[in-house]
Amino acid sequence: MSEGRIVAEMTFGFWTAFFDKPHAATGIGFHLVKTAFPHLERSKRDLVSVKAGWEDVRQLRNRVFHHERIIHWIEK
């Protein structure tokens, strides 16, 4: 199996949890942030900011999948 396929088959829950503290201790998450988001502002290239962004995406995704109203959705 190729690397691209392995990455593509990871669940959305995996990616939202990937930026938690346990992964921060390994340094993998920080390296991934620099590699995967090269145009992200340097001030937002920390795991806390990236985790918050993923949480917003996860909440929107969950609202859509549960057929909740999103037209007036305001991110926190």
KAKA-V7379 format. One record per helix or strand. SS is the DSSP state (helix for helix, strand for strand). FROM is the first residue (numbers start at 1). TO is the last residue. Records with the same first field share a line. If there is no record, write none. Layout:
SS->FROM-TO  FROM-TO
This chain:
helix->3-8  12-17  21-26  28-36  42-44  47-65
